[in-house]
Structure formats: C-alpha cells, structure tokens
Amino acid sequence: MDQQPLRLVFDGGCPFCRHFALSSELRGGIPNLEIVDGRAEARLRLALRERGLVLAQGAVLLQGERAWHGAEAVRHLCALMRPSDPLLQALAPLFAGPSRSRWLYPLLLGARRVALAMKRLPLDPDRA
C-alpha cells in the first residue's frame, strides 16, 4: 500500500456509517487512516463536491490526489482490513469484487436513507 495517509470522509449522521467508520478495527487496522465526519465539515464537503464527490451519494476515501467514492471507497477499505469483528468479516468478502460492490452499495445507501429519516436528518447536509 502507498505510504501516503488515507482520509475517510463519512456521514456522521448515519448510525451505520458511523459504526463502520469508527470501528476500532478500521481505525487501528489501517495505518495512517484519518476518519472525518463529513456532516460536520462544510468546507471539506464543498471541496469534495467541487470534485464531483458528493457525500450524500457515498463515503469518500482520499489518498493524496487520489479519491474513491461510494462503493469503490468501501471496496478499497475492505481490501485493506483484516477484520475479526463479525460485521466487518461479512462486509469484506461481499465488497471484494467491483461489480458486486457496485450492486450492493445501493442497499447500504437505502439503509442510510431510512436511518437518516428516522433521525429527521436531511440526506444531503448541504441541502438542509
């Protein structure tokens, strides 16, 4: 893996996203990983949006100038982890292949939509 630090930008309003992003294995298992609640960082969201990386459409993983968005971000993270947590163990192989991750990621976005509706939070923090 490239030694440049990784930065995961996730939607902190979504309990599923928060659990995944803040899991101790993700934080501790991937060296140089910074985890950022994008819902709390308006400037960062704007900079990402200008690059076509809309937080409402998925998490963003940054490494230098390189960026992965949505299914690709989760797939890349899953490839880097060696989880013992049962949920993360289930996710890693499910998101191992590009076509499978593109097919499954909308299900995660659907769960996010439901969770945010229950919390009465907007899907897109920039359109509140």
N, C-alpha and C positions, 0 to 999 in steps of 0.2 A: 504494500500500500504506500502511496505517496506520503511523505512525512509532513506535508502541509496540514495545518489544523482543519478539522471539519467543523461546520456550524450547522446545527439542525434548527430550523425555524418551524415551529408548530403552532397550532391554535390552542392556546391555553384555556379557552372557554369550553372546549370539548373534553369531557372526562376520559373518553377512550384515548384521545390523542395525548392527553396529559399523562395517563398511566403508561402508555408506550414510551413517550419521550423521557419521562422521569424515572423509568425503571432503573434500579441500581445496576443491573447488568449492562444496560445500554451505556449508562454513564461511566461505569468502571471497566467495561469490557472493550471499549473502543478508545484507544489512546488519542489524546488531543481533540476530544469531542466537546464542543461548547453547545449547550442546549438553551434556546432562546424562545420565550413565549412571544410569538409574533403579534398576538392580540394586544399586548401591552406596549408594542414598539411601532408607533405610527410612522416614524421616519424610515425605519427598516422596511415596513410593508410598502411604502411608497417607492422606495428604491427597487424592491423586488418587482412590484407592479410595472415599473418602467421597463423592466427586462422581460415582461410577459409572464412573470411568476406570481400568480395571484394566490394568496394564502387561502382564500375561500375555496379554491379548486384543489388544494392539497398542500401537504408539508413541503418544505424546501430544504435541500441539503446542499451546502456550499463548501467548496474547497478551492481556495484561490479564486480564479475567474470562472471555474467550472461550477455548474449547477445541475442538480437533479430535482425534478418536481413530481409530486404526486406518487404514482405507482413506482416510478424509477427511483425516487428518493427512498421509499420503503424497501424496495428490492436491493438497493445498494447497501443500506444499513443492515438488512438481514444477511447479506453476504459477508459482512464484516463481523457479525456477532457469533459467539459460541455460547448460546443460552442454556441455562439449567431451569429457568422459570418455565412452567408448562405452557403458558400462553405464548411466550416468545418461541418456545420449541415448536409450537404448532404453526406460527406465522412464518418462521424462517423457510421451511421447505415449500410452503404454499406460494411464497413470493420469490422462489428461486429462479423461475423462468420468466422472461419478458412478456410473453403472450399471456401466461397465467396471471401475472401480476396486473397487467392492464385489464384483464377480465374481472379480477377480484376487487381491485381498488374501488370501483364504484359502490360496492357493498359497504366498504368502510366509510365512504362519503355519505351513504344513506344512513348508517348508524350515527354518524356525526350530526347529520341534519336533524334526526329525532332527538338526540341528546341536547342540542342547542335549542330546539323548540321547547323542550321540557324546562330548560333553564331560562326561557324567554330572551335568548340572545340572538342577535342577527347572524345569519350565515356568513355574511361578509362584514367584518368590523369596519370597513371603510364606507359602507353604505348604511350605517346605523341611523 
